[in-house]
């Protein structure tokens, strides 16, 4: 547990700098404005307006991509590979760190939706956002790996942006929202977050085991040298 906390603190400090978080916060601010204005102006009376607000809020998770480039650069530095918790740092810690940032992001929008729109919209929104979080975390986890992993992650995001989030709208074209009971909403969101952590960690662990990326220097064994008599 001690190594986990040390690795988490190091990862957050190195990869989520204030300047990059500010960039992500800009997209969060836009999402908040959309939710607040839509709620106050009553701009979600039709099913189309309702789903449009959901779609915009979840697609704006793209602001979290601002940390991807830095993460990719830092992944190549020997310092991080040489720490005593290197494997944990590049697997479970990386997955947990980006997930924790996304969950905070989602919860801020959830609270804003409750305050300015309503609880039904808020739970629909957090389901959409949980799906976006799943994809963002997979992309974030794969983007600094070999090209084939990065391609799969980015392809998943593009599919989501160019139609994936419209699936509920296509299934229920004239319905505002998903209309699920609260316990179902909570179960879906919780399941998505757990699946995100499991899938991202599994991808990173597979990469670590196959790539031979560890630069940690193993202590040399004592060698007895016998000279000539």
ChimeraX attribute file (.defattr): number of C-alpha atoms within 10 A of each C-alpha:
attribute: neighborCount
match mode: 1-to-1
recipient: residues
	/A:1	6
	/A:2	7
	/A:3	12
	/A:4	14
	/A:5	11
	/A:6	13
	/A:7	25
	/A:8	19
	/A:9	13
	/A:10	15
	/A:11	20
	/A:12	15
	/A:13	11
	/A:14	12
	/A:15	22
	/A:16	20
	/A:17	12
	/A:18	10
	/A:19	11
	/A:20	17
	/A:21	16
	/A:22	14
	/A:23	16
	/A:24	20
	/A:25	16
	/A:26	13
	/A:27	18
	/A:28	23
	/A:29	14
	/A:30	14
	/A:31	21
	/A:32	19
	/A:33	14
	/A:34	16
	/A:35	27
	/A:36	18
	/A:37	13
	/A:38	19
	/A:39	20
	/A:40	11
	/A:41	9
	/A:42	12
	/A:43	14
	/A:44	19
	/A:45	11
	/A:46	13
	/A:47	15
	/A:48	15
	/A:49	15
	/A:50	18
	/A:51	24
	/A:52	14
	/A:53	18
	/A:54	24
	/A:55	21
	/A:56	16
	/A:57	25
	/A:58	24
	/A:59	20
	/A:60	19
	/A:61	22
	/A:62	16
	/A:63	18
	/A:64	23
	/A:65	17
	/A:66	16
	/A:67	19
	/A:68	19
	/A:69	14
	/A:70	16
	/A:71	19
	/A:72	17
	/A:73	11
	/A:74	16
	/A:75	17
	/A:76	12
	/A:77	11
	/A:78	13
	/A:79	12
	/A:80	21
	/A:81	20
	/A:82	15
	/A:83	16
	/A:84	12
	/A:85	16
	/A:86	19
	/A:87	20
	/A:88	20
	/A:89	23
	/A:90	21
	/A:91	20
	/A:92	20
	/A:93	25
	/A:94	24
	/A:95	25
	/A:96	19
	/A:97	20
	/A:98	24
	/A:99	23
	/A:100	15
	/A:101	16
	/A:102	22
	/A:103	16
	/A:104	11
	/A:105	18
	/A:106	23
	/A:107	14
	/A:108	14
	/A:109	24
	/A:110	23
	/A:111	16
	/A:112	18
	/A:113	24
	/A:114	16
	/A:115	14
	/A:116	17
	/A:117	20
	/A:118	14
	/A:119	15
	/A:120	18
	/A:121	24
	/A:122	22
	/A:123	25
	/A:124	23
	/A:125	23
	/A:126	27
	/A:127	23
	/A:128	20
	/A:129	28
	/A:130	23
	/A:131	19
	/A:132	26
	/A:133	29
	/A:134	22
	/A:135	22
	/A:136	26
	/A:137	29
	/A:138	28
	/A:139	23
	/A:140	26
	/A:141	27
	/A:142	24
	/A:143	22
	/A:144	19
	/A:145	18
	/A:146	11
	/A:147	11
	/A:148	10
	/A:149	18
	/A:150	18
	/A:151	15
	/A:152	14
	/A:153	20
	/A:154	18
	/A:155	13
	/A:156	16
	/A:157	20
	/A:158	12
	/A:159	11
	/A:160	17
	/A:161	18
	/A:162	10
	/A:163	11
	/A:164	14
	/A:165	21
	/A:166	16
	/A:167	11
	/A:168	14
	/A:169	19
	/A:170	11
	/A:171	10
	/A:172	12
	/A:173	14
	/A:174	11
	/A:175	16
	/A:176	19
	/A:177	20
	/A:178	18
	/A:179	13
	/A:180	12
	/A:181	10
	/A:182	13
	/A:183	8
	/A:184	12
	/A:185	18
	/A:186	15
	/A:187	11
	/A:188	16
	/A:189	19
	/A:190	14
	/A:191	12
	/A:192	18
	/A:193	20
	/A:194	13
	/A:195	13
	/A:196	23
	/A:197	22
	/A:198	14
	/A:199	17
	/A:200	26
	/A:201	23
	/A:202	16
	/A:203	17
	/A:204	23
	/A:205	17
	/A:206	12
	/A:207	18
	/A:208	18
	/A:209	11
	/A:210	9
	/A:211	11
	/A:212	8
	/A:213	16
	/A:214	15
	/A:215	14
	/A:216	15
	/A:217	9
	/A:218	6
	/A:219	6
	/A:220	6
	/A:221	6
	/A:222	6
	/A:223	6
	/A:224	6
	/A:225	6
	/A:226	6
	/A:227	5
	/A:228	4
	/A:229	3
